[in-house]
């Protein structure tokens, strides 16, 4: 997907990018590639693949949740790595306020420099573990309208990372590949304990060659408060999923 194909693909979904926004994505790509030479940010480095599998894929969240397009939502992105999906969403929809959480300080430093280069406001960067971000007593607990995660962990684990940060009646949006239904089935008990309920799975295909790649955006509503004991201490959710 070339930059122009990226722009046109979004336009078919009534997402219109300005020349300034396209320039921001171009700068994002250049900074990503330059930094990736010294810090492992992504294995995808080809320009057309970055525009498709990182930029476009990130923005598909606004197809599943149209309110991302024009509402001043607060978003937390858990385990964002090189900023996906939150920064492409922020560039496309500047009104959202984004908090990015990652456990590796080198990635946070990259994102800080990138945010400055792109001239973005309303972006907060947090160096820390997902389990500590929204633990009992944290100001981030039950604070966000939307919490996202992409390519971080299976849903049984991811739910414990993310749902405690979602406010009551907010949404946990999990970016998943073709195994989403199996993960949802396995995560039912965890979701119930943590106050989440699956609303819908938005399915789409990325136009990859030679075969399209399946994508599933799992929309999970926060229907009850997360019990105070969750998330458990760092390392425990991955070792002992709910």
N, C-alpha and C positions, 0 to 999 in steps of 0.2 A: 504494500500500500504506500504509494508515494504521498508526500505532503498534500498535494492537490486532491488526490483520491480520498485521503483522510477527510479533508474539508468537505468534499462532495458527499461522502458517505454519511457524515453527520447532518448535512443539509437535508438529506432524504428523511431524516427524523425531526426536521424543523429545529435543528441546533445550528445556528449560523455563527461562524467564527469570523471576527474582524481581522484585518491585516495585522493589527497589533497583537492579537492573540496568536495568530499563525507565527509571527516573529518570536513570541515567547516560547512556543513549542520548538521552533528551530534552535533557539538558544538552549533550551532544556536538552535537546538531543546532543548538541555540541559539548555541553558541560558534562553530560552523562558519559560520553565516550572518552573525553579527556581525563576525567577522574577515574574511570574504570581501568585505565592503564596502571594505576598505582593502588587502587582500592577496589576490591571485588564487589561490584554493585549489581551486575547482570551478566548472564552468559549470552544474551541477545544484544548484538551490537550493529548488525546491518540496519541501515536507516529505514528501509521499507518494513522490516520486521518490528523495529521499535515503534514505528507509527501505528502498526496494526496490533501487535501483541502487548504493548504497554500503553500507548496513548489512547487508541480507540477502545481497547478492551476496558480500560479504566473508566472511560466516559459512558460505557454501556450501563453503568449503575443508574444513570439518569433516565434510561429507558424503563428500568424496573421501578424506579421511584421518581416520577415526573416532578414532584415537588422540589427536587434538587435544583431544577432549572431556574426557579424564580422566587424562592423563599429564603429568608435569612436564617438558614438552619445552622446549628452547631454540629460539627462532624469530628469524631475522633477516629483516627486510622491507626490500628494496632499492628505493629510489626511492618511498618510501611516500607522498609528497605530503602530503595532509591526514590520513594515518594509515590508509589502506586498503591491504590488508585487516587489518593486524595489530591495530589498536586495537579494532575490533569483535570480533575473535577473543579478545582479552584480556579485554574486558568480559564476554563470554559464558562464557569458560573461564578464570577467574582464576588457575589454577595454572600456566599457561604463563608463561615468561619471554621477554620481547620486546625485541629491539634494532631500532631504527628508523633507517634510513640515508637521508638526503636531502641533495642538494647545495645547496639554497637555505636560508640561515640564517633567513629570515623564516618559512618553514614549520616549521623546527625550534623556533623561539621560540613559534609557535602551539601546537605539540604539547606543549612543556614546560608552558605555562600550562594546557592542557587536562588533561594527566596530573595536575597538582596539583589542579585543580578536581574531577576525578573521584575523587580519592583512590586512585589506582592505585599499586601497588608492583610491583617486578619489571619496570620499563620503563627501558631505556637509550636515549638519543637521541644520534645521531652526525651531526654536520655534516661531510659530505665526499662525494667522488666514489665511485661504486661500484667503480671500478677500483682505488682506493687502499685500500678497506676491507679487502680480503682478499689483498693482494699478499704476495709472499714476505717472511717475517719478521714479518708482522702476527699478533698474538694472535687475531685473528678468522679466520685461515685454518684451514679444516677443523675448525671449532669448533662448528657449529650442527647440531641434529637436523633442523631444517626451515628452508629459505630460501624465501621467497615473493616474488613480484613481480606487480604488476597494472597493466596499461596503461602499461608503461614502454618496451618496444622489441620488435622481432621476436625470435623464439627464437634465431636464430643469434647475435645480439648479447647477448641476455639471458642465455644460458647462460654466456658468459664473465664477465658481471657476477656471477652467482649461484653457479655450481658450485664455484668455489674456496673459498667460505665453508662449504660443506656438509661435514660430517664423513663419513668412510668409513662406508657403510651408512646414511647419512642420506638425506634427500629434498629435491629441488628441486620446489616446487609452483608452476607457472606458470598464472595466471588468463588465459584467452584467450577470444576470441569465436568466430565461425563459421569463421574461416580457420585453425583450429588444425592440421588435417591437412596443409595445404600448408606451414605453418611447420615442422611436425615433419619432413616429408620434406626440406625445404631445410636443416634443422639437423643431419641425421644425422652428417655429417663432423665438425662442431663438437662435438657431444655425445661422440663417440668420443674425440676429442683431449683433451677436458676431464674424462673419466672418468664420463660420465653415460650412462644407458640408460633409455629410456622403458619404464615398467612398464605404464601404463594411461592412458586418457583418460576421465575421468568427465564425462559429458554431461548437461546439464539445460537447462531453459528458464525464463527469468524471466517471470512472468505480466504482461507489459506489454501495453498497448493501442496500436493495434488488433491487432497480431500479437505473439506471444511472441518474446522475444529468445534466441537460442542462446548458451549458455555452455559452455566446455570447460575443465576443470581437468586440466592435463597433469602427471602424476606421473612424475618422473624420479628414478631411484635413482642414488646415487653408488656406483659399483661399483669404481672404481680411483681412486687419488690423482691430483689435477690436476697436470700438469707445472709445474715451478717458474717457467717463463717466462710463465705465465698467472695473472691477467689482465695483458694488456699495458698500457702507460702510458695515462693518461687521454686519451680522444678517439680512440684507435686502433681499439678494437673496433667503434665505430659507422662509422668511415670505411673500415675494411678487415675486414669480418666473416670469421670463419674458414670 
